[in-house]
């Protein structure tokens, strides 16, 4: 592809993407296809001869786009929305063009130094103290894995331990599942992860945490890592980080705070209560790709013990040694990856294009949309809230008395499925105390009040239809 061809193709691609965003509401959020429908349209054998770019984009529209679950859709209200803004998408274009590998400073000075600068900007945006060093990874799962390994290194240096089999990790039953997978990844058994009982608002009970730590010690185990969450995956509950931090200080344990979803709302004064004490964490993870409008992937890990992380991962082969090592940061020293994408460019474009004030206004809009939906649930005789609404996630279900003769969990699951079949919105579920609970998340970049109102009307409409069926 010569420059002339590339220029024409790039302009066409930009037009197609802009058209996609202009018409995105015309797509079903979740495609109405069956397993195998996409792969059956793709030839088994790769092409021996090249094809025109126009044919490739035509197939992208007719085959791939019709099989996409549209995370950028205003009606995508499932999981945690992962929606992207224009400037951040364009940053990906530039990142792919220059194609840097920021493993060490010399292999990409601008990538390395921009990451350092953006960690400073982002740290200020979320209100963390200057002693925190930020590092970019791909996802929260990987960020938390690095935190866990750093915590093990920290404990090894303090205790001189050489056998890790007795180490114990403490998390909430509502913590992200990646923490359990991470424990397995570093060689711990499933039994090494101890789940601490929660209160009726799905928050870790500090008294129970102290009790569990004490029990582990009496049994000859070695506690070393506690994870608290600000915005759990199921309900966005908020653990009492300040109290947990004090326990960790008293016990000499590493505190990791998972704020992957909700952490960006620390930039809002009205949400400060949820972040009290998080500045006493040893590590904190936040994901701009969850709620700060950059494309997947971008996860940021802050730690006030970067030297521990470096001790855990620093290993420099001769072919990567340079004369600048004493003057620069080599980000490969802070993780198991050698190759590093120029993902931080997205954050630079985002902050510069919108500014902090506009970004905060987007967050407030999403919180207000959640409040709007929450009022609908609270004012309804037929529905009930099943968890506090701390951010932009609302957990609700149909009350048992309005499920007719049907079993409550089955009825709510059927309601969710019937809503999703319309293709107009997409919502998800969780289970709380064995109750099937529907989740609606309003933090999509393109989600507006009209979309939440559409969700409300669909919910009411499908409820009436099911009530007729179930008597």
C-alpha positions as CSV (number, residue, x, y, z in Angstrom):
1,X,0.0,0.0,0.0
2,X,1.7,3.2,-1.1
3,X,1.1,6.5,0.5
4,X,-1.5,7.5,-2.1
5,X,-3.5,4.3,-1.5
6,X,-3.0,4.6,2.3
7,X,-4.3,8.2,2.3
8,X,-7.4,7.3,0.3
9,X,-8.1,4.2,2.5
10,X,-7.5,6.2,5.7
11,X,-10.0,8.9,4.6
12,X,-12.6,6.2,3.7
13,X,-12.0,4.4,7.0
14,X,-12.6,7.7,8.9
15,X,-15.8,8.2,7.1
16,X,-17.0,4.7,7.8
17,X,-16.2,5.1,11.5
18,X,-18.0,8.5,11.7
19,X,-21.0,6.9,9.9
20,X,-21.0,4.1,12.4
21,X,-21.2,6.5,15.3
22,X,-23.9,8.5,13.6
23,X,-26.1,5.5,13.0
24,X,-25.1,3.4,16.0
25,X,-28.6,3.4,17.5
26,X,-29.9,1.6,14.4
27,X,-27.9,-1.5,15.4
28,X,-29.0,-4.2,17.8
29,X,-26.8,-3.9,20.8
30,X,-26.3,-7.6,20.8
31,X,-26.4,-9.3,17.4
32,X,-29.1,-11.8,16.8
33,X,-26.9,-14.5,15.5
34,X,-26.1,-18.1,16.5
35,X,-22.7,-19.6,17.3
36,X,-20.8,-20.3,14.0
37,X,-22.7,-17.7,11.9
38,X,-19.6,-15.5,11.5
39,X,-16.9,-18.2,11.0
40,X,-19.1,-19.9,8.4
41,X,-18.8,-16.7,6.3
42,X,-15.0,-16.7,6.4
43,X,-13.1,-19.0,4.0
44,X,-11.2,-21.9,5.5
45,X,-8.1,-21.1,3.5
46,X,-6.2,-17.8,3.5
47,X,-6.1,-15.9,0.2
48,X,-3.1,-16.5,-2.0
49,X,-3.7,-13.2,-3.8
50,X,-4.4,-9.8,-2.2
51,X,-7.8,-8.2,-2.4
52,X,-8.8,-4.5,-2.8
53,X,-9.2,-2.5,0.5
54,X,-12.7,-1.7,-0.5
55,X,-13.6,-5.4,-0.6
56,X,-12.1,-5.9,2.9
57,X,-14.1,-2.9,4.4
58,X,-17.3,-4.2,2.6
59,X,-16.9,-7.5,4.4
60,X,-16.1,-5.8,7.6
61,X,-19.4,-4.0,7.4
62,X,-21.5,-7.0,6.2
63,X,-19.9,-9.8,8.2
64,X,-17.9,-8.5,11.2
65,X,-20.0,-5.5,12.1
66,X,-23.2,-7.5,12.0
67,X,-21.6,-9.9,14.5
68,X,-20.4,-7.3,17.0
69,X,-21.8,-6.7,20.5
70,X,-21.7,-2.9,20.3
71,X,-20.0,-1.7,23.5
72,X,-20.1,1.8,22.2
73,X,-23.9,1.6,21.8
74,X,-25.9,4.1,24.0
75,X,-28.1,1.1,24.9
76,X,-25.1,-1.0,26.2
77,X,-25.9,-1.0,29.9
78,X,-24.3,-4.4,30.9
79,X,-21.2,-5.2,32.8
80,X,-19.1,-2.0,33.0
81,X,-19.4,0.0,29.9
82,X,-16.1,0.2,28.0
83,X,-16.8,3.1,25.6
84,X,-14.4,5.2,23.6
85,X,-14.3,8.8,22.6
86,X,-13.2,10.3,19.3
87,X,-9.8,11.8,20.4
88,X,-8.8,8.6,22.1
89,X,-9.7,6.5,19.0
90,X,-7.5,8.9,16.9
91,X,-4.7,8.4,19.4
92,X,-4.8,4.7,18.7
93,X,-4.4,5.6,15.0
94,X,-1.2,7.5,15.7
95,X,0.1,4.8,18.1
96,X,-0.3,2.2,15.5
97,X,1.4,4.4,12.9
98,X,4.6,5.1,14.9
99,X,4.4,1.5,16.4
100,X,6.8,2.2,19.2
101,X,7.9,-0.4,21.8
102,X,8.6,1.4,25.0
103,X,10.4,-1.4,26.8
104,X,13.4,0.8,27.7
105,X,13.8,4.6,27.4
106,X,16.2,4.3,24.4
107,X,13.7,2.2,22.3
108,X,11.1,5.0,22.6
109,X,12.1,8.1,24.6
110,X,8.8,10.0,23.9
111,X,6.7,7.0,24.9
112,X,8.6,6.6,28.1
113,X,8.6,10.2,29.1
114,X,5.0,10.8,28.1
115,X,3.9,7.9,30.3
116,X,5.7,9.4,33.2
117,X,4.1,12.8,32.6
118,X,0.6,11.3,32.1
119,X,0.9,9.3,35.4
120,X,1.4,12.7,37.0
121,X,-1.6,14.2,35.3
122,X,-3.8,11.2,36.1
123,X,-2.6,11.1,39.7
124,X,-3.6,14.7,40.1
125,X,-6.9,14.1,38.5
126,X,-7.9,11.4,40.9
127,X,-6.4,13.2,43.9
128,X,-3.6,10.8,45.0
129,X,-0.5,12.1,46.8
130,X,2.7,12.8,44.9
131,X,4.5,9.8,46.4
132,X,2.5,7.4,44.2
133,X,4.2,6.2,41.0
134,X,2.0,5.2,38.2
135,X,2.5,2.4,35.6
136,X,0.4,1.4,32.6
137,X,-0.6,-2.1,31.9
138,X,-3.4,-3.6,29.7
139,X,-6.1,-4.6,32.2
140,X,-6.9,-4.5,35.9
141,X,-6.3,-8.3,36.1
142,X,-2.7,-7.8,35.0
143,X,-2.3,-4.7,37.2
144,X,-3.5,-6.6,40.2
145,X,-1.2,-9.5,39.4
146,X,1.7,-7.1,39.5
147,X,0.5,-5.8,42.9
148,X,0.2,-9.3,44.3
149,X,3.8,-10.2,43.1
150,X,5.1,-6.9,44.6
151,X,3.3,-7.7,47.9
152,X,5.0,-11.2,47.9
153,X,8.4,-9.6,47.3
154,X,7.7,-7.0,50.1
155,X,6.9,-9.8,52.5
156,X,9.9,-11.8,51.4
157,X,12.3,-8.9,52.0
158,X,10.8,-8.3,55.5
159,X,10.5,-11.9,56.7
160,X,13.2,-13.7,54.7
161,X,10.6,-16.4,53.7
162,X,11.7,-18.8,51.0
163,X,8.7,-21.1,50.9
164,X,5.6,-19.4,49.7
165,X,3.1,-22.2,50.2
166,X,1.9,-20.9,53.6
167,X,1.0,-17.4,52.3
168,X,-2.5,-16.2,52.6
169,X,-4.6,-13.6,50.7
170,X,-7.7,-11.9,52.0
171,X,-10.4,-10.6,49.7
172,X,-14.1,-9.9,49.7
173,X,-16.6,-12.5,48.3
174,X,-17.5,-9.6,45.9
175,X,-14.0,-8.9,44.8
176,X,-13.1,-9.3,41.2
177,X,-12.4,-13.0,40.2
178,X,-9.0,-12.1,38.7
179,X,-7.6,-11.9,42.3
180,X,-8.2,-15.6,42.8
181,X,-6.8,-16.4,39.3
182,X,-3.7,-14.2,40.2
183,X,-3.2,-16.2,43.3
184,X,-3.2,-19.4,41.3
185,X,-0.9,-17.8,38.8
186,X,1.8,-17.2,41.4
187,X,1.6,-20.8,42.7
188,X,-0.8,-20.5,45.6
189,X,-3.6,-23.0,46.1
190,X,-7.3,-22.0,46.1
191,X,-7.4,-22.4,49.8
192,X,-4.8,-19.6,50.1
193,X,-7.4,-17.1,49.2
194,X,-9.6,-16.3,52.2
195,X,-12.9,-14.6,51.6
196,X,-13.9,-12.2,54.4
197,X,-17.6,-11.9,55.3
198,X,-19.4,-8.7,54.4
199,X,-22.1,-6.5,55.9
200,X,-25.6,-6.1,54.5
201,X,-24.3,-3.5,52.0
202,X,-21.8,-6.0,50.6
203,X,-18.7,-4.3,52.2
204,X,-15.9,-6.1,54.0
205,X,-16.5,-6.3,57.7
206,X,-13.2,-5.0,59.3
207,X,-13.9,-7.0,62.5
208,X,-14.2,-10.2,60.4
209,X,-11.0,-9.3,58.6
210,X,-9.1,-9.1,61.8
211,X,-10.6,-12.4,62.9
212,X,-9.7,-14.1,59.7
213,X,-6.1,-12.8,59.8
214,X,-5.8,-14.0,63.4
215,X,-7.2,-17.5,62.6
216,X,-4.7,-17.8,59.7
217,X,-1.8,-17.0,62.0
218,X,-2.9,-19.4,64.7
219,X,-3.1,-22.1,62.0
220,X,0.5,-21.5,61.1
221,X,-0.1,-19.5,57.9
222,X,1.4,-16.2,56.8
223,X,-1.0,-13.4,55.8
224,X,0.7,-11.0,53.4
225,X,-2.0,-9.4,51.1
226,X,-5.4,-7.8,51.5
227,X,-7.5,-6.4,48.7
228,X,-10.2,-3.8,49.2
229,X,-12.5,-2.6,46.5
230,X,-14.0,0.8,45.7
231,X,-16.8,-0.2,43.4
232,X,-17.2,-4.0,43.3
233,X,-18.0,-5.7,40.1
234,X,-21.5,-6.9,41.0
235,X,-22.9,-4.0,43.0
236,X,-20.2,-1.3,43.1
237,X,-20.1,-1.6,46.9
238,X,-17.3,0.3,48.7
239,X,-15.2,-1.4,51.3
240,X,-14.2,0.7,54.3
241,X,-10.7,1.3,53.0
242,X,-9.6,3.5,55.9
243,X,-10.3,0.9,58.5
244,X,-8.8,-1.9,56.4
245,X,-5.7,0.2,55.9
246,X,-5.2,0.6,59.6
247,X,-5.5,-3.2,60.1
248,X,-3.0,-3.7,57.4
249,X,-0.6,-1.3,59.0
250,X,-1.0,-3.0,62.4
251,X,-0.4,-6.4,60.9
252,X,2.3,-5.4,58.4
253,X,0.3,-6.5,55.3
254,X,0.2,-5.1,51.8
255,X,-3.1,-3.3,51.0
256,X,-4.2,-3.3,47.4
257,X,-7.2,-1.2,46.5
258,X,-9.2,-2.2,43.4
259,X,-10.8,1.0,42.1
260,X,-10.7,-0.1,38.4
261,X,-14.2,1.0,37.7
262,X,-15.1,3.7,40.2
263,X,-11.7,5.2,40.9
264,X,-12.1,8.1,38.4
265,X,-15.0,9.5,40.4
266,X,-12.5,10.4,43.1
267,X,-12.1,13.5,40.9
268,X,-15.6,14.5,42.1
269,X,-15.8,16.3,45.4
270,X,-19.2,14.8,46.1
271,X,-17.7,11.2,46.0
272,X,-14.9,11.9,48.4
273,X,-16.5,9.9,51.2
274,X,-15.9,6.7,49.3
275,X,-12.2,7.3,49.0
276,X,-11.3,8.1,52.6
277,X,-8.1,6.2,53.5
278,X,-7.2,5.0,50.0
279,X,-4.1,7.1,50.1
280,X,-2.8,4.6,52.7
281,X,-2.9,1.7,50.1
282,X,0.3,0.2,48.9
283,X,-1.1,-0.2,45.5
284,X,-4.2,1.0,43.7
285,X,-5.6,0.0,40.3
286,X,-7.8,2.3,38.0
287,X,-8.9,1.6,34.5
288,X,-9.5,4.6,32.2
289,X,-10.9,2.2,29.6
290,X,-13.8,1.4,32.0
291,X,-15.0,4.8,32.7
292,X,-12.8,7.5,31.2
293,X,-13.6,7.0,27.5
294,X,-10.5,5.4,26.0
295,X,-10.5,2.2,23.9
296,X,-9.5,-1.0,25.5
297,X,-6.9,-1.4,26.8
298,X,-5.5,1.0,29.5
299,X,-5.1,0.1,33.2
300,X,-3.1,2.1,35.6
301,X,-1.4,0.8,38.7
302,X,-0.3,3.3,41.4
303,X,2.1,2.2,44.1
304,X,4.0,4.1,46.8
305,X,6.6,1.3,46.8
306,X,7.8,1.3,43.2
307,X,11.2,0.1,44.3
308,X,9.6,-3.2,45.5
309,X,7.9,-3.7,42.2
310,X,11.2,-3.1,40.5
311,X,13.0,-5.6,42.8
312,X,10.4,-8.2,41.9
313,X,10.8,-7.8,38.1
314,X,14.1,-6.1,37.2
315,X,16.2,-8.3,35.0
316,X,18.2,-6.7,32.3
317,X,19.9,-8.8,29.6
318,X,23.1,-7.5,28.1
319,X,21.5,-6.6,24.8
320,X,19.2,-4.1,26.5
321,X,21.8,-2.3,28.6
322,X,22.3,1.3,27.7
323,X,24.4,4.3,28.9
324,X,21.3,6.2,30.1
325,X,20.1,3.6,32.7
326,X,21.1,5.8,35.7
327,X,19.2,8.8,34.3
328,X,15.9,7.3,33.0
329,X,13.0,5.0,33.8
330,X,13.0,1.7,31.9
331,X,9.4,0.6,32.3
332,X,10.3,-3.0,31.4
333,X,11.8,-3.2,34.9
334,X,8.3,-2.9,36.5
335,X,6.5,-5.8,35.0
336,X,6.8,-9.2,33.3
337,X,6.2,-7.8,29.8
338,X,9.1,-6.7,27.7
339,X,7.2,-5.2,24.8
340,X,5.0,-2.2,25.8
341,X,2.3,-0.6,23.6
342,X,2.1,3.2,23.2
343,X,-1.3,3.0,25.0
344,X,-0.6,6.1,27.1
345,X,-1.0,8.3,24.1
346,X,-4.8,7.9,24.4
347,X,-4.7,9.5,27.8
348,X,-2.8,12.5,26.6
349,X,-5.2,13.1,23.7
350,X,-8.2,12.7,26.0
351,X,-7.0,15.1,28.7
352,X,-5.9,17.7,26.2
353,X,-9.1,17.6,24.0
354,X,-11.6,17.6,26.8
355,X,-9.9,19.0,29.9
356,X,-10.5,17.8,33.4
357,X,-13.6,19.9,33.9
358,X,-15.4,18.4,30.9
359,X,-14.4,14.9,31.9
360,X,-15.9,15.5,35.4
361,X,-19.1,16.7,33.8
362,X,-19.4,13.5,31.8
363,X,-19.0,11.5,35.0
364,X,-21.7,13.6,36.7
365,X,-24.0,13.1,33.8
366,X,-23.7,9.3,34.1
367,X,-24.2,9.5,37.9
368,X,-27.4,11.5,37.3
369,X,-28.7,9.0,34.8
370,X,-28.2,6.3,37.4
371,X,-30.1,8.5,39.8
372,X,-32.9,8.9,37.3
373,X,-33.2,5.1,36.9
374,X,-32.9,4.6,40.7
375,X,-35.9,6.9,41.2
376,X,-38.0,4.8,38.8
377,X,-37.2,1.6,40.8
378,X,-37.9,3.3,44.1
379,X,-41.2,4.8,43.0
380,X,-42.4,1.5,41.5
381,X,-44.6,-0.9,43.4
382,X,-43.3,-3.8,41.3
383,X,-39.5,-3.4,41.6
384,X,-37.0,-3.2,44.4
385,X,-33.4,-2.1,44.7
386,X,-31.1,-4.9,45.8
387,X,-28.0,-2.8,46.6
388,X,-27.0,0.8,47.3
389,X,-26.5,2.9,44.2
390,X,-23.0,4.3,44.8
391,X,-22.0,5.1,41.3
392,X,-23.6,4.4,37.9
393,X,-24.8,0.9,38.5
394,X,-28.3,0.0,39.7
395,X,-29.1,-3.5,41.0
396,X,-32.8,-4.3,41.0
397,X,-35.3,-7.1,40.5
398,X,-39.1,-7.7,40.3
399,X,-40.5,-8.1,43.8
400,X,-41.7,-11.7,44.5
401,X,-45.3,-10.8,44.8
402,X,-45.3,-9.5,41.2
403,X,-43.8,-12.7,39.6
404,X,-47.2,-14.5,39.3
405,X,-46.9,-18.2,39.9
406,X,-43.3,-18.3,38.6
407,X,-40.2,-18.8,40.7
408,X,-38.7,-15.4,41.5
409,X,-35.2,-16.0,40.1
410,X,-36.4,-17.6,37.0
411,X,-38.9,-14.8,36.4
412,X,-36.3,-12.1,36.7
413,X,-33.9,-14.0,34.5
414,X,-36.6,-14.3,31.9
415,X,-37.4,-10.6,32.1
416,X,-33.8,-9.7,31.5
417,X,-33.6,-12.1,28.5
418,X,-36.8,-10.7,27.0
419,X,-35.5,-7.2,27.3
420,X,-32.2,-8.1,25.7
421,X,-33.9,-9.9,22.8
422,X,-35.3,-6.6,21.6
423,X,-31.7,-5.5,20.7
424,X,-32.5,-2.0,21.9
425,X,-30.6,-2.3,25.2
426,X,-28.3,-4.8,26.8
427,X,-28.4,-5.4,30.6
428,X,-26.7,-8.1,32.7
429,X,-27.1,-9.8,36.0
430,X,-25.5,-11.0,39.2
431,X,-26.5,-13.1,42.2
432,X,-26.7,-11.5,45.7
433,X,-27.5,-13.8,48.6
434,X,-28.8,-16.4,46.0
435,X,-31.2,-13.8,44.5
436,X,-31.0,-13.3,40.7
437,X,-30.5,-9.5,40.4
438,X,-30.6,-7.4,37.2
439,X,-27.9,-4.8,36.7
440,X,-28.2,-1.6,34.6
441,X,-25.1,0.6,34.1
442,X,-25.4,4.1,32.8
443,X,-21.8,5.1,32.3
444,X,-21.6,4.7,28.5
445,X,-20.0,7.6,26.8
446,X,-22.9,8.0,24.3
447,X,-25.7,7.0,26.8
448,X,-28.3,9.8,27.3
449,X,-31.5,10.3,29.2
450,X,-33.5,9.1,26.2
451,X,-31.7,5.8,26.4
452,X,-32.4,5.3,30.1
453,X,-36.0,6.2,29.5
454,X,-36.1,3.7,26.7
455,X,-34.8,1.1,29.1
456,X,-37.5,2.0,31.6
457,X,-40.3,1.7,29.0
458,X,-38.9,-1.7,27.8
459,X,-38.7,-3.0,31.4
460,X,-42.3,-2.0,32.1
461,X,-43.5,-3.4,28.8
462,X,-41.8,-6.8,29.1
463,X,-42.9,-7.1,32.7
464,X,-46.5,-6.8,31.7
465,X,-46.1,-9.4,28.9
466,X,-44.5,-11.9,31.3
467,X,-47.2,-11.3,34.0
468,X,-49.9,-12.2,31.4
469,X,-48.0,-15.4,30.6
470,X,-47.3,-16.4,34.3
471,X,-50.7,-15.3,35.6
